[in-house]
Structures are given as C-alpha cells and as structure tokens.
Amino acid sequence: MKYALIGCGRIATNHMKAAINNGLEIVAVCDIVSEKMDSLLVKHDLRSHDSIRKYCDYKQMLQEINPSLVSIATESGNHAEIALYCIDQGVNVIIEKPMAMSMVDADEIIRRSEEKGVKVSACHQNRFNVAVQELRKAIEAGRFGKLSHGSIHVRWNRGPQYYEQASWRGTWAQDGGALMNQCIHGIDLLRWMMGDEIAEIYGATRQRFHDYLEAEDVGMAVVKFKNGAIGTIEGSTNVYPKNLEETLYIFGEKGTVKIGGTSTNNIDVWDFADETEEDVKNKGLEEATSNVYGNGHTSLFADVIDAIENNRKPYVDAMAGRKALEVVLAIYKSQKEGRVISMPLQDFASIEMKDEF
C-alpha cells in the first residue's frame, strides 16, 4: 500500500516508524522546510531510498504519487484544509490530533469522507495502549456497574524551548493551548469510557506562566454525561520541573480503575467486585514507552490499513476525533462566555478565543 507523510516535524517520526513497522510502501514525504524531510529520512535510515520523493507542495505530491494512505502531521491549523483536499482526491487519511480547529471543519471532514467513501482516522493512538484496552474491555463487559464519576489529569511541563521549536505553537489559529494540544488525548479517553454522550460542560482556562503565548497553559472543566455520571478534566503545561503524569480514573459501583504513567500506559489501581484471574495479572501492569506519545501509532496504522482493505470504519474514526475536539471547544466557549455550555456544540472555533488572555 502506497503511503505518504505530510508534515515532518516533532511527531512525524512516530508516523514514519508506524509506517515502517506495518510494511507500507513509503513513496513520499512533504514539508515546506526541506531540511526537515532530510533529517526525518536520515533518522529512519531512508535517505538512500531513491524511490522516496520529497515535496514542498502536498497538492503536487498527491497528483504525481497517488498514494492510498496519507498521514497529516503538520501544524494543527492546517489539518482540516489538507485533509479535505486528500479526501476530495479519494485518498485515505490519518489526521494527527486535533483533527480540526473548528466544529464546522470537523463536520465537513466527516460529511465529505462519507460522500467519497474515504477512510479517515483521528490519531488518538492512546486508545491502543494495553492498559487502556483492558479498561475498555471492562467497560464494555459492564463490570463497573453504574458509573459514578471519572477524571483525567494531564500534568505536564512545557517551557520556552518547546515553543521556540515552532512559531505556530500556542496560537489560537494554529494550535490552541494545553487542552487542545496536550490534553486532548486524555479527553478522548475520558469521554469514550464514560458513555460518550454529554449533556453539559462548564470550564475555566487561564494563562499563568506562558505570557509569550496566545492560548491557555491550564484548563479545568466539569462534564455532565447523559447517563448521569460526572467527569472532571485537568490539563496543564505548568507542572514544575518536568512532566508528572497523565492519569485516568474511572469509578463505578462495582469497580475502580486508575490508569497512570506518563501517557496512560500503566495500571496503578484495578479493583472489581467480581475479581478474576485476569484481574490479578492486570494489577501493576506497565507498558514501557520511550516518550509521552506511547506505542499506539503502530497499532493505529495497522487498524487503518485493515479498515481500508476490508472496507470498514477505522477503530478510531473521524467521529471520535470530532467528539474530542467538541469537548475542548466547549471548554473554550465556556471560558469565553462564563457559562455552562449545553451539548452538542453546534459551531465554535479556536480562533474565537483570540485576545482572551
């Protein structure tokens, strides 16, 4: 299967590794900075592969290469525009998070992909973490009984050195803040585990230590789910002196689970009323990861390839990406308007937060 990568920045190495691990035929890379393409190919020992072409224009690349699958790893503000062009060309797409910066763009990606029969996956790779998959199995088996509440805590550190790597970071048009960039993976997991359907969200965001950015560096929210359960969200890049944790808690009448580690990759607590032998194995489960992005990209790519070959929806489809985005934008709107936001969120974009701080 022919594969091409658009965007060769910080996260691109995870996409390239996943493509290699899945045996994709890598035919092209694209970035407006040619040095980034070179360094990525060198890092993965691909520079000597003459068959891999380099482009600065993704439209030209698609016309000349005609890949079956493209992943988009550019700055967030360009995700939707590039994805929509790929979809119009009949190309299947993996979109790095967030899939878009507005509800209008997210809905258009879904509408057009269904119209064209194109597979779109939002890159929420943490759904494939071993600990997360075990939790999902317990949820689907009804082992928690009635859900009480859940929470996600993304307590990380990002300083000037991180933001200086790319001028688009922390801007409302191209990135958003801690919730949109760092916390959206955890938000996706919380919503997915807690029943998905949300009635209301109330949130507050602040910019405390990063006055050189436009967007927030800390955000918190209370989520009322339609099933009666409640959730809390905490996302921040203000934790001194380094990343502390990404932790997901789920509490039910018959079970309590805490998924911890730097990227929801460990099981810290696993207690159920109807304990089984499998539960004993899950207590203390740890999945080694080399960075906060975890190991899920390879599994996500494998699933998308299978979805294309067997004409089914990807495990993490465009709707999943929309739902995570919707929560972040609802928190932003709540901050901007100082009120509870009723769901579903019809229309809001991150750019509407301009000059908030």
C-alpha positions as CSV (number, residue, x, y, z in Angstrom):
1,M,0.0,0.0,0.0
2,K,1.5,3.4,-1.1
3,Y,1.9,5.8,1.8
4,A,3.0,9.4,2.1
5,L,3.6,11.7,5.0
6,I,2.6,15.4,5.0
7,G,4.5,17.3,7.8
8,C,7.9,16.3,9.1
9,G,8.0,18.0,12.5
10,R,8.2,16.7,16.0
11,I,5.5,13.9,15.8
12,A,6.4,12.8,12.3
13,T,9.0,10.3,13.5
14,N,6.1,8.3,15.2
15,H,4.2,8.2,11.9
16,M,7.3,7.1,10.0
17,K,8.1,4.4,12.5
18,A,4.5,3.2,12.3
19,A,4.6,3.1,8.5
20,I,7.8,1.1,8.5
21,N,6.6,-1.3,11.2
22,N,3.5,-2.0,9.1
23,G,5.4,-2.6,5.9
24,L,3.9,0.3,4.0
25,E,5.5,1.3,0.7
26,I,6.7,4.8,1.7
27,V,6.6,6.8,-1.6
28,A,6.9,10.4,-0.5
29,V,7.3,12.9,2.3
30,C,6.2,16.5,2.2
31,D,7.2,19.6,4.2
32,I,7.7,23.3,3.4
33,V,11.1,23.1,5.0
34,S,13.3,20.7,3.0
35,E,15.8,20.2,5.9
36,K,13.0,18.6,8.0
37,M,12.4,16.0,5.3
38,D,16.1,15.2,5.1
39,S,16.6,14.8,8.8
40,L,13.5,12.6,9.1
41,L,14.7,10.3,6.3
42,V,18.2,10.1,7.9
43,K,16.7,9.3,11.3
44,H,14.9,6.3,9.9
45,D,17.7,5.2,7.5
46,L,15.6,6.0,4.5
47,R,17.8,8.7,2.8
48,S,19.4,6.2,0.4
49,H,15.9,5.1,-0.8
50,D,15.7,6.9,-4.2
51,S,12.1,5.8,-4.5
52,I,11.0,8.1,-1.7
53,R,10.3,11.5,-3.3
54,K,10.4,14.9,-1.5
55,Y,7.8,17.6,-2.0
56,C,7.1,21.1,-0.6
57,D,3.6,21.1,-2.2
58,Y,1.2,18.4,-1.0
59,K,-1.2,19.0,-3.8
60,Q,1.5,18.3,-6.4
61,M,2.6,15.3,-4.4
62,L,-0.9,13.8,-4.4
63,Q,-1.3,14.4,-8.2
64,E,2.1,12.8,-9.0
65,I,2.2,9.9,-6.5
66,N,-1.4,8.9,-6.0
67,P,-0.9,7.2,-2.6
68,S,-3.6,5.0,-1.0
69,L,-2.9,6.4,2.5
70,V,-1.6,9.7,3.8
71,S,-1.0,10.9,7.3
72,I,-1.1,14.6,8.2
73,A,1.3,15.8,10.8
74,T,1.5,19.5,10.1
75,E,0.6,22.3,12.4
76,S,-2.9,21.8,13.7
77,G,-4.4,24.8,12.0
78,N,-3.8,23.2,8.6
79,H,-5.1,19.7,9.4
80,A,-8.6,20.3,8.1
81,E,-7.7,22.0,4.8
82,I,-5.2,19.3,3.9
83,A,-7.5,16.5,5.0
84,L,-10.3,17.8,2.9
85,Y,-8.1,18.1,-0.2
86,C,-6.9,14.5,0.3
87,I,-10.5,13.3,0.7
88,D,-11.5,15.0,-2.5
89,Q,-8.7,13.2,-4.3
90,G,-10.0,9.9,-2.9
91,V,-7.1,9.4,-0.5
92,N,-7.5,7.7,2.9
93,V,-6.2,9.8,5.7
94,I,-4.8,9.6,9.2
95,I,-5.0,13.1,10.9
96,E,-2.9,14.0,13.8
97,K,-4.9,15.5,16.7
98,P,-6.7,17.7,16.8
99,M,-8.5,16.8,13.5
100,A,-9.6,20.4,13.0
101,M,-9.8,23.7,14.9
102,S,-13.5,24.3,14.4
103,M,-16.7,22.3,14.6
104,V,-17.6,23.3,11.0
105,D,-14.4,21.8,9.6
106,A,-14.7,18.6,11.6
107,D,-18.2,18.1,10.4
108,E,-17.2,18.8,6.8
109,I,-14.4,16.2,7.1
110,I,-16.9,13.6,8.2
111,R,-19.5,14.6,5.6
112,R,-17.1,14.6,2.7
113,S,-15.3,11.4,3.7
114,E,-18.7,9.5,3.8
115,E,-19.7,11.0,0.5
116,K,-16.4,9.9,-1.1
117,G,-16.1,6.6,0.6
118,V,-12.8,7.5,2.1
119,K,-11.4,6.2,5.4
120,V,-10.5,8.8,7.9
121,S,-8.8,8.1,11.3
122,A,-8.2,10.7,14.0
123,C,-4.8,9.9,15.5
124,H,-5.8,9.2,19.1
125,Q,-3.2,6.5,19.5
126,N,-3.5,6.1,23.3
127,R,-6.7,4.1,22.7
128,F,-4.4,1.3,21.7
129,N,-2.4,1.3,25.0
130,V,-2.5,-2.1,26.6
131,A,-3.8,-0.6,29.9
132,V,-6.5,1.4,28.1
133,Q,-7.6,-1.6,26.1
134,E,-8.0,-3.6,29.3
135,L,-10.1,-0.8,30.8
136,R,-12.2,-0.7,27.7
137,K,-12.9,-4.4,27.9
138,A,-14.1,-4.0,31.5
139,I,-16.3,-1.1,30.5
140,E,-17.9,-3.0,27.6
141,A,-18.5,-6.0,29.8
142,G,-20.4,-3.8,32.3
143,R,-18.0,-4.7,35.1
144,F,-18.2,-1.3,36.7
145,G,-22.0,-1.5,37.1
146,K,-23.4,2.0,37.3
147,L,-20.8,4.7,36.7
148,S,-20.3,7.3,39.4
149,H,-17.6,9.6,38.0
150,G,-14.3,9.8,36.2
151,S,-11.4,12.2,35.7
152,I,-8.4,12.9,33.5
153,H,-5.3,14.7,34.8
154,V,-2.6,15.7,32.3
155,R,0.1,17.3,34.4
156,W,2.9,18.1,32.1
157,N,5.7,20.7,31.6
158,R,6.3,22.8,28.5
159,G,8.8,25.7,28.6
160,P,10.2,28.2,26.1
161,Q,12.5,25.7,24.5
162,Y,9.4,23.6,23.3
163,Y,7.5,26.6,22.0
164,E,10.6,28.1,20.3
165,Q,10.8,24.9,18.1
166,A,7.8,26.2,16.0
167,S,6.2,29.6,15.9
168,W,2.7,28.3,15.5
169,R,2.6,26.6,18.9
170,G,0.3,28.3,21.4
171,T,-1.5,30.4,18.8
172,W,-5.3,30.3,18.5
173,A,-5.3,30.0,14.7
174,Q,-2.8,27.1,14.5
175,D,-2.7,25.3,17.8
176,G,-4.7,26.3,20.9
177,G,-3.3,25.7,24.3
178,A,-2.7,22.9,26.8
179,L,-6.2,21.5,26.5
180,M,-6.1,21.3,22.7
181,N,-2.6,20.2,22.2
182,Q,-1.5,18.2,25.3
183,C,-4.8,17.2,27.0
184,I,-7.0,16.1,24.0
185,H,-5.8,12.5,24.1
186,G,-6.9,12.2,27.7
187,I,-10.1,14.0,27.0
188,D,-10.8,11.5,24.2
189,L,-10.3,8.6,26.7
190,L,-12.5,10.1,29.4
191,R,-15.4,10.7,27.1
192,W,-15.0,7.3,25.4
193,M,-15.0,5.5,28.8
194,M,-17.8,7.5,30.5
195,G,-20.5,6.8,28.0
196,D,-19.7,9.3,25.2
197,E,-22.9,11.3,25.3
198,I,-22.5,14.6,27.1
199,A,-25.3,17.0,28.4
200,E,-23.3,20.0,29.7
201,I,-19.8,21.3,30.2
202,Y,-18.5,24.1,32.4
203,G,-14.9,25.0,32.1
204,A,-12.3,27.6,33.1
205,T,-8.9,28.3,31.5
206,R,-6.0,30.5,32.4
207,Q,-2.6,31.6,31.2
208,R,-0.3,31.7,34.2
209,F,3.3,31.1,33.2
210,H,3.4,31.4,29.4
211,D,2.7,35.1,28.6
212,Y,4.6,34.7,25.3
213,L,1.7,32.5,24.0
214,E,-1.8,33.4,23.0
215,A,-3.5,30.4,24.5
216,E,-4.1,28.8,27.9
217,D,-1.5,26.8,29.9
218,V,-4.0,25.4,32.4
219,G,-7.6,24.4,32.0
220,M,-10.2,22.6,34.1
221,A,-13.8,21.5,33.5
222,V,-16.7,19.6,34.9
223,V,-18.6,17.4,32.4
224,K,-22.1,16.1,32.9
225,F,-22.7,12.9,31.0
226,K,-26.2,12.0,29.8
227,N,-26.0,8.7,31.7
228,G,-25.9,10.7,35.0
229,A,-22.2,10.3,35.7
230,I,-19.9,13.3,36.0
231,G,-16.3,13.9,34.9
232,T,-13.6,16.3,35.6
233,I,-10.8,17.4,33.3
234,E,-7.4,19.0,34.3
235,G,-4.8,19.8,31.7
236,S,-1.7,21.9,32.2
237,T,1.8,22.6,30.9
238,N,2.7,24.4,34.2
239,V,4.0,21.5,36.3
240,Y,7.5,22.0,37.7
241,P,10.0,20.8,36.8
242,K,9.0,18.2,34.2
243,N,6.1,16.0,33.0
244,L,4.4,14.4,36.0
245,E,1.6,12.2,34.8
246,E,-1.3,11.5,32.5
247,T,-3.8,9.8,34.8
248,L,-7.3,8.5,34.1
249,Y,-9.7,7.5,36.9
250,I,-13.0,5.6,36.4
251,F,-15.2,4.9,39.5
252,G,-18.3,2.7,39.4
253,E,-20.5,0.8,41.9
254,K,-18.6,-2.4,41.4
255,G,-15.1,-1.2,40.2
256,T,-12.3,1.3,40.5
257,V,-9.5,1.7,38.0
258,K,-6.7,4.2,37.8
259,I,-4.6,4.3,34.6
260,G,-1.4,6.2,35.2
261,G,2.1,6.6,33.8
262,T,3.4,9.5,31.6
263,S,0.9,8.6,28.9
264,T,-1.9,6.5,30.4
265,N,0.3,3.4,29.9
266,N,0.3,1.8,33.4
267,I,-2.5,0.2,35.5
268,D,-2.0,1.7,39.0
269,V,-5.3,0.5,40.5
270,W,-7.5,-2.3,39.3
271,D,-10.3,-3.4,41.7
272,F,-13.5,-5.2,40.8
273,A,-16.2,-6.9,43.0
274,D,-16.1,-10.0,40.8
275,E,-12.3,-10.4,40.7
276,T,-10.9,-12.9,38.1
277,E,-7.5,-14.4,37.4
278,E,-7.1,-11.9,34.6
279,D,-7.6,-9.1,37.1
280,V,-4.7,-10.3,39.1
281,K,-2.5,-10.1,36.0
282,N,-3.7,-6.5,35.3
283,K,-2.8,-5.2,38.7
284,G,0.5,-3.4,38.3
285,L,0.6,-3.7,34.5
286,E,3.2,-1.4,32.9
287,E,3.8,-0.8,29.2
288,A,7.3,0.6,28.6
289,T,7.3,3.7,26.4
290,S,10.2,5.8,25.1
291,N,8.2,9.1,25.2
292,V,4.8,10.6,26.1
293,Y,3.4,9.6,22.7
294,G,3.4,6.0,23.7
295,N,3.4,3.0,21.4
296,G,0.0,3.3,19.8
297,H,0.8,4.8,16.4
298,T,1.9,1.4,15.0
299,S,-1.4,-0.3,16.2
300,L,-3.5,2.6,14.9
301,F,-1.8,2.4,11.4
302,A,-2.3,-1.4,11.4
303,D,-6.0,-0.8,12.1
304,V,-6.4,1.8,9.4
305,I,-4.7,-0.4,6.8
306,D,-7.1,-3.3,7.7
307,A,-10.1,-0.9,7.5
308,I,-9.1,0.1,4.0
309,E,-8.5,-3.5,2.9
310,N,-11.8,-4.7,4.4
311,N,-13.9,-1.6,3.7
312,R,-14.9,-0.9,7.3
313,K,-14.6,2.1,9.7
314,P,-11.3,2.6,11.5
315,Y,-11.4,1.8,15.2
316,V,-10.6,5.5,15.9
317,D,-12.7,7.2,13.1
318,A,-13.3,10.8,12.3
319,M,-16.3,10.9,14.6
320,A,-14.0,10.0,17.5
321,G,-11.8,12.9,16.6
322,R,-14.8,15.2,16.4
323,K,-16.0,14.2,19.8
324,A,-12.7,15.0,21.5
325,L,-12.4,18.3,19.7
326,E,-16.0,19.2,20.7
327,V,-15.1,18.9,24.4
328,V,-12.1,21.2,24.1
329,L,-14.0,23.8,22.1
330,A,-16.9,23.6,24.6
331,I,-14.5,24.4,27.4
332,Y,-13.1,27.3,25.5
333,K,-16.6,28.6,24.8
334,S,-17.5,28.2,28.5
335,Q,-14.4,30.3,29.4
336,K,-15.2,32.9,26.9
337,E,-18.8,33.3,27.8
338,G,-18.6,32.5,31.5
339,R,-21.4,30.0,31.5
340,V,-22.4,26.3,31.2
341,I,-22.4,25.1,27.6
342,S,-25.1,22.7,26.5
343,M,-24.1,19.9,24.2
344,P,-24.0,19.2,21.3
345,L,-21.8,22.1,20.4
346,Q,-23.1,23.5,17.1
347,D,-20.5,25.9,16.0
348,F,-17.3,27.2,17.6
349,A,-13.7,27.6,16.5
350,S,-10.5,28.1,18.5
351,I,-9.8,31.4,16.7
352,E,-12.9,32.9,18.5
353,M,-10.7,32.8,21.7
354,K,-8.3,35.5,20.2
355,D,-7.3,38.1,22.8
356,E,-8.8,36.1,25.7
357,F,-5.7,36.4,27.8
